[in-house]
């Protein structure tokens, strides 16, 4: 199994904050049709806000990386072969049940996250369906070295027929309520092509 992610902390060290402050109501009122653009990859598609730009500096394993440093908003998608994950898991755990692939994937990825960051706050995992895909989600706040403000992360672990996906979005804790509304809009547009 490849590592979940590698972070670039410096993105938070130089906030530009020149943008006009947004409100939660403004974030809720963003239109998927007008204010978001479709990003199509080989096995999935998702819409991200028009103001986000593609990048390659957030994570070496991500198949999608978009950001807006001025707004301090970031999103990545990591995908992994479901069969490859099951095979790797069987080598580690003999009692693995294929019916619990998403739970095992979530636990594996989240355990790795906890090893990489100092988690300060965490809500409970929630099970949801996104466009017919089993999904588990969690929101955490972490303390990153060199930053006074906490950073809020939104994780979505998704299982399709052939793939497993991690959608990870983050911002500073002071902007988490506003960005949460945008993340929900993005994630609900996620769909696979198989």
C-alpha positions as CSV (number, residue, x, y, z in Angstrom):
1,X,0.0,0.0,0.0
2,X,1.3,3.4,-0.8
3,X,1.3,6.2,1.8
4,X,-1.9,8.3,1.9
5,X,-0.3,11.7,1.6
6,X,2.6,14.0,2.1
7,X,1.8,17.5,3.3
8,X,3.2,20.9,2.4
9,X,3.0,22.9,5.6
10,X,4.5,26.0,4.0
11,X,1.2,26.7,2.3
12,X,-0.3,27.7,5.6
13,X,2.7,29.8,6.7
14,X,2.1,32.6,4.2
15,X,-1.6,33.3,4.1
16,X,-2.5,36.1,1.8
17,X,-5.9,36.9,3.2
18,X,-6.5,39.7,0.8
19,X,-9.9,38.3,-0.2
20,X,-13.1,39.7,1.2
21,X,-14.3,37.5,4.0
22,X,-17.1,35.1,3.0
23,X,-20.1,34.0,5.0
24,X,-21.6,30.5,5.5
25,X,-24.7,31.8,3.7
26,X,-22.6,32.8,0.6
27,X,-21.0,29.4,0.6
28,X,-24.4,27.6,0.8
29,X,-25.6,29.7,-2.1
30,X,-22.8,28.8,-4.5
31,X,-24.3,27.2,-7.6
32,X,-22.9,23.9,-8.8
33,X,-23.8,24.9,-12.4
34,X,-22.5,28.4,-12.3
35,X,-19.7,28.5,-9.7
36,X,-18.1,25.1,-10.2
37,X,-16.1,23.4,-13.0
38,X,-16.1,19.7,-13.9
39,X,-12.8,17.9,-13.6
40,X,-12.9,14.5,-15.4
41,X,-10.3,11.9,-14.6
42,X,-10.0,8.3,-16.1
43,X,-12.1,6.6,-13.4
44,X,-14.0,9.5,-11.8
45,X,-15.2,13.0,-12.0
46,X,-15.8,15.8,-9.5
47,X,-16.6,19.5,-9.6
48,X,-14.5,22.1,-7.8
49,X,-15.0,25.8,-7.4
50,X,-14.1,27.9,-10.4
51,X,-11.5,29.9,-8.4
52,X,-9.5,26.8,-7.6
53,X,-6.4,26.0,-9.7
54,X,-4.7,22.7,-10.5
55,X,-1.4,22.0,-8.8
56,X,1.1,19.2,-8.4
57,X,2.6,20.3,-5.0
58,X,0.1,18.9,-2.5
59,X,0.6,15.2,-2.7
60,X,2.7,12.9,-4.9
61,X,0.1,10.1,-4.9
62,X,-3.0,12.3,-5.7
63,X,-4.7,12.0,-9.1
64,X,-6.4,15.3,-8.5
65,X,-5.0,18.3,-6.7
66,X,-6.7,21.7,-6.6
67,X,-6.1,24.7,-4.4
68,X,-6.6,28.4,-3.8
69,X,-3.9,29.7,-1.5
70,X,-5.5,33.1,-1.1
71,X,-8.6,31.4,0.4
72,X,-6.5,28.7,2.1
73,X,-8.7,26.0,0.5
74,X,-7.2,22.7,-0.7
75,X,-8.6,19.4,-2.1
76,X,-7.0,16.2,-3.3
77,X,-8.3,12.8,-4.5
78,X,-6.3,9.7,-4.1
79,X,-7.4,6.5,-5.8
80,X,-6.3,2.9,-5.2
81,X,-7.1,-0.4,-6.8
82,X,-9.7,-2.2,-4.7
83,X,-8.2,-5.6,-5.6
84,X,-4.7,-4.4,-4.9
85,X,-5.8,-3.1,-1.5
86,X,-7.5,-6.4,-0.6
87,X,-4.5,-8.4,-1.6
88,X,-2.2,-6.2,0.5
89,X,-4.6,-6.4,3.4
90,X,-4.7,-10.2,3.2
91,X,-0.9,-10.3,3.5
92,X,-1.2,-8.4,6.8
93,X,-4.4,-9.7,8.2
94,X,-5.6,-13.3,7.6
95,X,-9.1,-12.7,9.0
96,X,-10.0,-9.9,6.5
97,X,-13.5,-10.0,5.2
98,X,-14.1,-8.7,1.7
99,X,-17.5,-7.4,2.7
100,X,-15.8,-4.9,5.0
101,X,-13.3,-3.4,2.4
102,X,-14.4,0.2,3.0
103,X,-14.1,-0.1,6.8
104,X,-10.6,-1.6,6.4
105,X,-9.6,1.0,3.9
106,X,-10.9,3.8,6.1
107,X,-9.1,2.4,9.2
108,X,-5.9,2.0,7.3
109,X,-5.9,5.4,5.9
110,X,-7.1,7.2,9.0
111,X,-4.5,5.3,11.2
112,X,-1.8,6.6,8.8
113,X,-3.2,10.1,9.2
114,X,-3.0,9.9,13.0
115,X,0.6,8.9,12.7
116,X,1.4,11.9,10.5
117,X,-0.4,14.7,12.4
118,X,-1.3,15.7,16.0
119,X,-5.1,15.3,16.0
120,X,-6.7,17.7,18.5
121,X,-10.4,17.3,17.7
122,X,-12.3,14.6,15.8
123,X,-16.0,13.9,15.2
124,X,-17.5,10.4,14.8
125,X,-17.3,8.6,11.5
126,X,-20.5,8.8,9.5
127,X,-21.7,6.4,6.8
128,X,-23.4,8.0,3.8
129,X,-24.1,7.2,0.1
130,X,-22.8,9.5,-2.6
131,X,-24.2,8.8,-6.0
132,X,-24.8,5.2,-5.1
133,X,-21.3,4.7,-3.6
134,X,-20.6,3.6,0.0
135,X,-18.8,6.4,1.8
136,X,-17.5,7.1,5.2
137,X,-16.6,10.5,6.4
138,X,-14.9,12.2,9.3
139,X,-13.8,15.8,10.1
140,X,-10.7,16.5,12.2
141,X,-8.7,19.4,13.5
142,X,-4.9,19.1,13.8
143,X,-2.1,21.1,15.2
144,X,0.7,21.5,12.6
145,X,4.2,22.5,13.6
146,X,4.9,26.2,13.0
147,X,1.2,27.2,12.9
148,X,-0.7,28.8,15.7
149,X,-4.1,28.2,14.2
150,X,-5.5,24.7,14.0
151,X,-6.1,23.2,10.5
152,X,-9.5,21.5,9.7
153,X,-9.5,18.4,7.5
154,X,-12.5,16.7,5.8
155,X,-12.0,13.1,4.8
156,X,-14.3,11.0,2.6
157,X,-13.5,7.4,2.0
158,X,-15.4,6.0,-1.0
159,X,-15.7,2.5,-2.4
160,X,-16.7,1.8,-6.0
161,X,-16.7,-1.5,-8.0
162,X,-13.0,-1.4,-8.8
163,X,-11.5,1.5,-6.9
164,X,-11.1,3.0,-3.4
165,X,-10.9,6.7,-3.1
166,X,-9.9,9.2,-0.4
167,X,-11.1,12.7,-0.9
168,X,-9.3,15.1,1.5
169,X,-10.0,18.8,1.8
170,X,-8.6,21.2,4.3
171,X,-8.4,24.8,5.4
172,X,-7.6,26.8,8.6
173,X,-9.9,26.2,11.5
174,X,-11.3,29.8,11.4
175,X,-12.6,29.1,7.9
176,X,-13.9,25.6,8.5
177,X,-17.6,26.3,8.7
178,X,-17.5,28.2,5.3
179,X,-15.3,25.6,3.6
180,X,-17.4,22.7,4.9
181,X,-20.3,23.9,2.8
182,X,-18.1,24.0,-0.3
183,X,-16.6,20.6,0.4
184,X,-20.1,19.1,0.7
185,X,-21.0,20.5,-2.7
186,X,-17.8,19.2,-4.3
187,X,-18.1,15.7,-2.7
188,X,-21.8,15.3,-3.8
189,X,-20.7,15.8,-7.4
190,X,-18.2,12.9,-7.2
191,X,-19.0,10.0,-9.4
192,X,-17.1,7.1,-10.9
193,X,-17.0,6.2,-14.6
194,X,-17.2,2.4,-14.1
